[in-house]
């Protein structure tokens, strides 16, 4: 009997460890989720790339838009509802400049162990703020920190929403110079890549400064820049 209890306990422990480890990798996966459509890049031979900019809008928006205008490229902005509510003019400026706007939740919280009501409020509340900008294009979704388990993907699947991740992230989780960001981006981009940059805060100055050089170097290689919705259509 004691041996059976020990074996049973060991098996239970193994199952729990597998569930925890599996849940961790699933939560952080850039390429897979349990429900709905997830895109981290598009399998294509065409030299196209989508530049995506997370967070905000903030007081840096006008500077970001000028850099993009000078480079002559479109971007897809994944914006937070609370920041749109706090900076409505910035949101309208992004829409008026012809860029794409995506949903990055209302409060930028990790959307992992949250209720279905919280998921609904975070997504729908941001949709409402995006609508106020005048933007009328498709609205894809990007989870903060790229984290998700079941509730968020299920909600997005039920509402026919695409989760957009990325395959190039040269400024995530580290401090990098503009030159380092350029080198990593250009070195890792493939046809159909989705690049993630953070440019809306003071800490994003290097990323913003890197954009013109990224554009110039990739264009020299024959790449063109498109919005996420065009890339994945």
C-alpha positions as CSV (number, residue, x, y, z in Angstrom):
1,X,0.0,0.0,0.0
2,X,2.8,2.4,0.9
3,X,4.5,1.7,-2.4
4,X,1.3,2.4,-4.3
5,X,1.0,5.7,-2.5
6,X,4.5,6.6,-3.2
7,X,4.1,5.7,-6.9
8,X,0.9,7.6,-7.1
9,X,2.4,10.6,-5.4
10,X,5.4,10.6,-7.8
11,X,3.1,10.3,-10.8
12,X,1.0,13.2,-9.5
13,X,4.1,15.3,-9.0
14,X,5.3,14.5,-12.6
15,X,1.9,15.5,-14.0
16,X,1.9,18.7,-12.1
17,X,5.4,19.6,-13.2
18,X,4.5,18.8,-16.9
19,X,1.4,21.0,-16.6
20,X,3.4,23.9,-15.1
21,X,6.2,23.6,-17.6
22,X,3.8,23.2,-20.5
23,X,1.7,26.1,-19.3
24,X,4.8,28.3,-19.1
25,X,5.9,27.5,-22.6
26,X,2.4,27.9,-24.0
27,X,1.9,31.2,-22.2
28,X,5.1,32.6,-23.7
29,X,4.9,31.0,-27.2
30,X,5.4,33.4,-30.1
31,X,4.1,30.9,-32.6
32,X,1.2,29.0,-31.0
33,X,-2.0,29.5,-29.0
34,X,-4.8,27.1,-28.1
35,X,-7.6,28.8,-30.1
36,X,-8.0,31.2,-33.0
37,X,-5.5,32.5,-35.5
38,X,-2.0,33.6,-34.4
39,X,0.5,35.1,-36.8
40,X,4.2,35.8,-36.0
41,X,5.3,36.1,-39.6
42,X,4.0,35.2,-43.1
43,X,5.5,32.5,-45.2
44,X,6.2,34.3,-48.4
45,X,9.0,34.7,-50.9
46,X,8.0,38.4,-51.4
47,X,10.3,40.8,-49.7
48,X,7.8,42.5,-47.5
49,X,8.0,43.4,-43.8
50,X,5.7,44.9,-41.3
51,X,6.9,47.4,-38.7
52,X,4.9,47.3,-35.5
53,X,5.2,49.8,-32.7
54,X,3.8,48.9,-29.2
55,X,2.3,51.0,-26.4
56,X,1.0,54.5,-26.1
57,X,0.1,56.9,-27.6
58,X,2.2,59.3,-25.6
59,X,3.7,62.8,-26.0
60,X,6.3,61.2,-28.3
61,X,3.7,60.5,-30.9
62,X,4.3,63.5,-33.1
63,X,8.1,62.7,-33.2
64,X,7.3,59.1,-34.1
65,X,5.0,60.1,-36.9
66,X,7.6,62.5,-38.3
67,X,10.2,59.8,-38.4
68,X,7.8,57.5,-40.3
69,X,6.7,60.2,-42.7
70,X,10.3,61.1,-43.4
71,X,11.1,57.4,-44.1
72,X,7.9,57.1,-46.2
73,X,6.6,53.9,-44.6
74,X,3.4,52.8,-42.9
75,X,3.5,51.2,-39.5
76,X,1.0,49.3,-37.3
77,X,0.6,50.8,-33.9
78,X,-0.6,48.5,-31.1
79,X,-2.1,51.0,-28.7
80,X,-3.5,50.9,-25.1
81,X,-7.0,52.1,-24.4
82,X,-6.0,54.1,-21.3
83,X,-3.3,55.9,-23.2
84,X,-5.7,56.7,-26.1
85,X,-8.2,58.0,-23.6
86,X,-5.5,60.2,-22.1
87,X,-4.0,61.4,-25.4
88,X,-7.0,61.5,-27.9
89,X,-5.2,64.0,-30.2
90,X,-2.3,61.6,-30.6
91,X,-4.6,58.8,-31.5
92,X,-6.3,60.9,-34.1
93,X,-3.0,62.0,-35.5
94,X,-1.9,58.3,-36.0
95,X,-5.2,57.5,-37.8
96,X,-5.0,60.7,-39.9
97,X,-1.5,59.9,-41.0
98,X,-2.8,56.7,-42.5
99,X,-1.2,54.2,-40.2
100,X,-2.9,51.0,-38.9
101,X,-4.0,50.8,-35.3
102,X,-4.2,47.5,-33.4
103,X,-5.5,46.6,-29.9
104,X,-3.0,46.2,-27.1
105,X,-5.5,46.0,-24.3
106,X,-6.8,48.8,-22.2
107,X,-4.4,48.7,-19.2
108,X,-1.4,46.7,-20.6
109,X,-1.8,44.0,-18.0
110,X,-0.7,40.4,-18.5
111,X,-3.7,38.6,-20.0
112,X,-3.1,35.2,-18.5
113,X,-5.0,34.3,-15.3
114,X,-7.8,36.8,-15.8
115,X,-11.6,36.3,-16.0
116,X,-13.6,36.3,-19.2
117,X,-15.2,39.6,-18.1
118,X,-11.8,41.2,-17.7
119,X,-10.7,40.0,-21.2
120,X,-13.9,41.4,-22.6
121,X,-13.5,44.8,-20.9
122,X,-9.8,45.1,-21.8
123,X,-10.4,44.3,-25.5
124,X,-13.8,46.0,-26.0
125,X,-12.7,49.1,-24.0
126,X,-9.7,49.6,-26.3
127,X,-11.8,49.0,-29.4
128,X,-14.0,51.9,-28.3
129,X,-11.1,54.2,-27.9
130,X,-9.7,53.2,-31.3
131,X,-13.1,54.1,-32.8
132,X,-12.8,57.6,-31.4
133,X,-9.6,58.2,-33.4
134,X,-11.6,57.9,-36.7
135,X,-9.6,54.8,-37.7
136,X,-11.8,52.5,-39.7
137,X,-9.5,49.7,-40.8
138,X,-9.1,46.2,-39.5
139,X,-8.1,45.9,-35.8
140,X,-5.8,43.0,-35.0
141,X,-4.8,42.2,-31.4
142,X,-1.4,41.9,-29.6
143,X,-1.2,40.6,-26.0
144,X,1.0,42.7,-23.7
145,X,4.4,40.9,-23.3
146,X,3.1,38.3,-25.7
147,X,1.5,36.4,-22.9
148,X,-1.7,34.3,-23.2
149,X,-3.2,31.0,-22.2
150,X,-6.8,30.0,-22.8
151,X,-9.3,32.8,-21.9
152,X,-7.8,35.4,-24.2
153,X,-7.3,33.3,-27.3
154,X,-10.8,31.8,-26.8
155,X,-12.3,35.3,-26.7
156,X,-10.4,36.4,-29.7
157,X,-11.4,33.3,-31.6
158,X,-15.1,33.8,-30.7
159,X,-14.9,37.4,-32.1
160,X,-12.9,36.5,-35.2
161,X,-9.8,38.4,-34.1
162,X,-6.3,37.7,-35.1
163,X,-3.4,37.6,-32.6
164,X,-0.4,39.2,-34.0
165,X,3.0,38.4,-32.5
166,X,6.4,39.0,-34.1
167,X,9.6,37.2,-35.1
168,X,12.1,40.2,-34.8
169,X,12.3,42.1,-31.4
170,X,15.6,43.9,-31.2
171,X,14.8,46.1,-28.2
172,X,12.7,43.8,-26.0
173,X,14.0,43.1,-22.4
174,X,17.3,44.9,-22.9
175,X,19.0,48.2,-23.4
176,X,20.4,48.4,-26.9
177,X,22.0,51.2,-28.9
178,X,20.5,52.3,-32.2
179,X,23.3,50.6,-34.1
180,X,22.7,47.4,-32.2
181,X,19.0,47.6,-33.0
182,X,19.7,48.2,-36.7
183,X,22.1,45.3,-36.9
184,X,19.9,42.8,-35.2
185,X,16.8,43.8,-37.2
186,X,18.5,43.7,-40.5
187,X,20.2,40.5,-39.7
188,X,17.1,38.7,-38.6
189,X,14.4,40.0,-41.0
190,X,13.1,37.5,-43.6
191,X,10.4,37.9,-46.2
192,X,7.2,38.2,-44.3
193,X,8.7,39.3,-41.0
194,X,6.9,41.2,-38.3
195,X,9.3,43.6,-36.4
196,X,8.4,44.8,-32.9
197,X,9.9,48.1,-31.6
198,X,9.1,50.2,-28.6
199,X,9.4,53.9,-29.4
200,X,6.7,55.6,-27.3
201,X,8.7,56.3,-24.2
202,X,11.9,58.1,-23.4
203,X,13.6,54.7,-23.2
204,X,12.7,54.1,-26.8
205,X,14.9,56.9,-28.2
206,X,17.4,54.4,-29.6
207,X,14.6,52.4,-31.3
208,X,13.2,55.5,-32.9
209,X,16.6,56.6,-34.0
210,X,17.1,53.2,-35.6
211,X,14.1,53.3,-37.9
212,X,15.5,55.4,-40.7
213,X,18.6,53.2,-40.9
214,X,16.5,50.0,-40.7
215,X,14.4,51.3,-43.6
216,X,17.3,52.3,-45.7
217,X,19.2,49.1,-45.3
218,X,16.2,46.8,-45.9
219,X,15.1,48.9,-48.9
220,X,18.7,48.4,-50.3
221,X,18.0,44.7,-50.0
222,X,14.8,45.0,-52.0
223,X,12.3,45.1,-49.1
224,X,9.1,47.1,-48.9
225,X,7.1,48.0,-45.8
226,X,3.4,47.2,-45.4
227,X,0.9,47.2,-42.6
228,X,0.1,44.0,-40.6
229,X,-3.3,43.6,-42.2
230,X,-1.9,43.8,-45.7
231,X,0.9,41.4,-44.8
232,X,-1.4,38.7,-43.4
233,X,-4.2,39.1,-45.9
